[in-house]
Amino acid sequence: MKPRHDPLDSLIDRVDELDAASRANLIGRLARERHLLSMILSTLREGVLVIDASGHVEYANQSALDLLGIAERDVGKLSLWRAVPDLARTLRLSKKGILMEEANVSRELELSYPQRRIVRVYLVPIDEQAGEVQLVRYAVIISDITRERVQTRQEIEDERIKSIIELAAGVAHELGNPLNSLNIHLQIMRRRLEKLSGDPVAESLARSLEICTGEVERLDSIITHFLEAIRPRPPDLQDLDLIAPLEESIEFLGPELEGAGIRVDIELGTGLPVIQGDRDQIKQVFFNIIKNARQAMKSGGIIRIRAFGDDEYVYIQVGDTGEGIPQENLRKVFQPYFSTKQDGHGLGMMIVDRIMRDHGGQIGIDSRPGVGTLVTLQFPQKHRRIRLLSDR
């Protein structure tokens, strides 16, 4: 397709023939068009570079400067190899600055400076005839696709986890029947052994029987928690004061905390607004988090619980002085089966995360090894939840 003829080109071709007024008018028009083009390029989210055949950066819009960490004062002075070596290498640019490939180029790469980003890069040759000289420049278009890639990876990971969970759910369901059968037969064996009281062999068998019974109960608990995690019931939302289920969870775990020499410090804000919540599910959230805090401290320590609110949310924070969680493990906390405890089933925090999402809330974890862990629960107030639902 032939390029559209612009009357401005005709004026530029015969600029020497124009009088002073016409030249002034032409210069003004060129300045306005240049300003318009600059405004358009500056509003683009994509980075735009123009480089010459030797790889020097002749132009960069603001998005390109931000994406590549180039200072505006360096445009026109830097070679692309010196400015962004990874990008120069991707575009088949040698260290001498001679472009090795003139055809259109499309690449994806990860930049580590000024921020870690994944970008898609297009390179298009721009041929320009200046008299008898053929000028070659290249337009480089850079799109930030980090969010797109992260979302794609997350979707793939979600599908993988979903497939694993569905398979495991079937296995867990099938395990229930033999476990019930084992439990029944263990009870029969216990009753028969009770009739042989005083027999040393019977007493030894009774101890082994208790171990077997305990292991069966532990397996049954794991299966129950697992099925609860993957087959959750919808929350029964009612007006709820968060302090009531919080205090009930602390009271239930009180003897265990006291026995471990753990002190609980509670700071409750006054006049906390109600939320829309399922009392039993919220109680499960508090129980799991406080239980985790207790298990993070071998003997002694402090659990600090703080409740407060703002105009939109109610916050519950639970902090401990335990061993903490390494940074590389923080992102795994909500994954199924991940646990740092030897006897943990790795489903507690997955259940917490699911309940919080079902209530329109969020959970955040901050932890430092050797210092402790702080869990922050954010619940939307009743009026905010109603507004969010009505906006959908």
N, C-alpha and C positions, 0 to 999 in steps of 0.2 A: 504494500500500500504506500503510495507516495505521500510524503509529508505535506501537511496543510501549509499553503503559502500565506505568509504573514506580511502585510504591507510594511511592517517595520524593517523587514529584511531589505526591501527595495530602498528604503531611506538610508540604511546603513551602507549599502553598496555605493551610493552616490553622495556620501556625506561631504566630500570635497566640493560638491556643486551647491551645497546649501548655504543660504545667507546666515548671518549671525542669529537672527530671531528663530529661524528654523532649526539651527543647531541647538540652541538653548532649549527649544521645545522637545527636540529628540533626546537630549541628555536628561530632561525631566521625566520623559516617558520611560526611558531606560531605567532610571533610578526607581520609579514607581514599580515597574515590573520586577526589578531585582528585589525590591523590598517585599513585594507580594510573594515571590518565589521563596525568599528567605523565611517569611512567616509560615508558609505552607510546610516547608521542610522542618522548621523548628517545632511544629505541632505533631509531627509524626512520632508514633511510639517506636517505630523501627529506626535503627541507626543507619545513617547514610554517609558513606565515605566516597571521595573521589581521589584516586591515586593515579600517578603518571606511570609511564612504562618502566621507570626505574624504581617504582615502589614508594615514592615520596607522597605523603598525604597532603593533597592540595585543598581539600575541603572536608569538614566533618560537622554534621548537625549536632544539636545538643544531646540527643539520645545516644549517638555514637560516642560522644565524649564521655557520657556517664557509663555506658556499657563497657568501654575499653579503658577507662581511667586515664584518658589523654587530657592534658591541660589545653585550653583554647589557645594560649599563647604559643604552643608548640606546633600548631597546624601550619603547614607550609615549610617547616624546618625538619621534622622527623621523617625518617623512613619507616615503613610499616614493620620492617624486620626489627628495628630498634624499639618501636612503640609497643608492638604486640607480636612477639616472635611466634607464638602458637598460631595466630591468625595468618601470619605471613607464610608459615610452613604449610598450613592447610590450603592456602591459595596457590601453592606450587611456586612460591617466590624464593629465589635463591638468596644467599647472604650477600651477593653482589648487587641484589636489587633488580635483576633481570627476570621478567616474568617468563616462566617456562611453558605456560599454557594459556592460549589466548581465547579458547572457546569458553562458552558459558560454564561456570563452575557452581555446583551446589554442594555444600558440606554442612555437617553438624559437628560441633566440638564443644568441649567443656573449658570455660575460662576460669582461672583461679584468682584473677585480679581484675578490678578492685574487690569484687565479690565473686563467690563461686556461682557460676551460671552456666546453663546449657544454651547455646545459641545455634541458630540456623543461618548460614551465610550464603548469599548469592553474589556471584561476580559476573558482570556483563561488560564486554568491551564497548567503548564509545569512540567511534572514528570521527575525526574532525579534520576537514580540509582547510588549511590556512595558506592560501596562495598555492604555491607548488609543493608545500610541505604537508605530509600526512601525519597528523598528530594522533597518537593513540593514548587514550585514558581508560580507566576502568571505574565503573560504579560498583561499589560494594554495599549490599543491603544486609543488615544484621537484625535478626528477629530474636528476641528473648523467649525461648520456649521452655524455660525451667519449670514453670507451673504445669504446663501441658505434660512434660515428661514425668514429673513427680506424680501427677494425677494418674497417668497411664500406669506407672509402676504400682501405685496404690491399688488401682482397680485389678491389676493382675494378681497382686498379693492377696487382695480380698477374695478373689475367685478361688485362689489356691487354698486359702484358709477355709472358705466355705465348703469346698470339695472334701477337704480332710475332715472337717467337723461332721458333715453329713455321713461320711463313711464311718467315722468313729461313733456317731449316734446309733447307727444300726448295730455295731458291735456291742456298745454299752447296753442297749436294750436286750440283746441276746444273752449277755452275761448275767442279767438280773435273775433269770430263771434258775440256772445252776447255783447261784449264790443263795437263793431262797432255799433250795433243796439242801445245800450244805448246812445252812443255819438250822434247819429242822432236824437233820441227823445229828448235828453237834448237841442240840438240846436233848435229844433222846440219849445220847452217850453220857451227857452230864447227869441225867436222872439215874441212869444205871450205875454210874460210878459213885453217886451219893449213897447207894445201898451197900457199897463195899468200903465204908469208912473204917479207917484204921489199917487198911492194907497198904504197905509202902509202895507197891507197884501202882495201886489205884491212885495214890496221892501224886505220884510222878506223872501218871497219865492225865490227872486232873489239871496239873500245871500246864502241860502241853496243850490240853483242850482249851484252857483259857487263852493261850497264845493264839491258837487257831481261830477261836471265836472273835478275838480282838482284830485279827487280820481280815476276817470276813466282814466285820462291821466297818473297818476302814475302807475296804473295797466298795462296800455298799454306799458309804458316804461320798466317795469319789464319784461314783456313778450318779448319785442323786444330785450332787453339785454340778456335774457336767450337763445332765439333762436339763437342769434348771437354767443353766447358762445359755443353752442353744435352743430351748423351747420356752422362752419366757412368756408369761401371761401379761396382757396389757395392764398398765397401772390403773388402779381404781382411784381416780383423782378426786380428792376432797380437800376442803380448807384444812390446813395443817400448820400447827405451831412446831417448828423444827426442834425446839428445846425439849419437848416431851419425849420423842423417840431417842434423842441424844442422851438424855439422863437415864432412860431405861437401859440403853446399851452399856453405859458406864456402870450402872448398878449391877447388871448381870455379870459383867466381867470383873466386878470389884474384888471378890475373893481371890481370883487368879492374880490380879495385879498386886494386891496386898501381900499374897504369898511370895511373889517375886521381888518384893521390896521396891515396887515402882510407885512413885507419887504422881497424882493427877492434879494439875493446876487448871482451874476453869475460870475463864473470864467471859461472862455473857453480857452482851449489850442489852440495854433496857428498851422495851417497846419494839421488839423486832416484829416486822410485819409477817403475816401468814403467807404461805405459798399454796399452790395446788399440788398435792402430792399423795402418794400411796403410803400410808403409815408403815405397813409391814416391809415394803421394799426399801424405804428410806432408813428404817431401823437396820435392815440388812447391810446397807451401805456403811452406816456408822459402826456396826459390829465388826465388819471386815477390816475397816481401816484402823480401828483401835486395836483389834487383835494383831494386825500386822505390826503396829507400833510396839506392842508388848513383846512380840517375838523378835523384834530387832534389837532388844536389850536383854542380854543374858541374865543379869542380876542387878537390880537397882536401876536408877535412872528416873527421868521425868517425862511425863506426857503432858504437853500443854495444849489446851483446847480453848479456842477463841471463837466467839460468835459475834458478828456485827453486820450492818447493812448500809446501803446507800439508797438513792432514789429508785433504783431499778432492780437491785439484787440483794439477796441475803447470802452471807458468806460464813462457812464453817471451816476453820483451820485446825488441823491436828498435827502437832509437831512432836518428835521424839528425840532423845539424845542417844540413839542407837548407833549401829555400825555404819549406816549410810549405804547408798547405792552408787556404784561406779557410773560415770557418765555414759559409758558404752552400753550399759544395761538399762538406762532410764527409758529408752524408746521401746524396750521389750516388755515393760511392766504389764501392759494391757494385752499382750499376746497370750493365747491359750497355751497352757502347760509350762509357761515360764515361771520358775520359782527359784529363789536363792536358798530356800529352806529344804532340809533333807527330806522332811516328811510332807512338804507342801504339794498340793495338786495343781497349782498354777492356774486356778480358775477364779479365785476370789476377786482380783482386781479387774478381770474381764467382766465379771458380773456387775461390779461397781460402775464401770464405765458404761455398760449397757443401760443400767437403771438411770444414771445421770442423764444420758442422752434421751431416754424415754420421757424424762421430766423436763426436757428443754434446758438442762443445766450443763455445766462443764466441770472438769476436774483437772487440776494442775499439780505437778510434783516437782519439788526442788530438793535436791539431796547433795550432801557432801560426805564422802567417806571419812569416817572417824569423828564426824560432827553430829550428823543426824539427818532426818528427813522431815519435810514439811509438806503436807497434803492440803490443798485448798479446794473446797467444794463451792461452786457458785450456782445458786438456785434463783431462777427468775421469780420476782414477786408475782402475786396473783394478777394484778392489773396488767403487767407486762406480758405474761403468758397469754392472757386473753387477747391482747393486741396482736401478738405474733401470730396466733392461730387465725385471727380474722383477716390478716394480710395475705394469707396463702391463697 
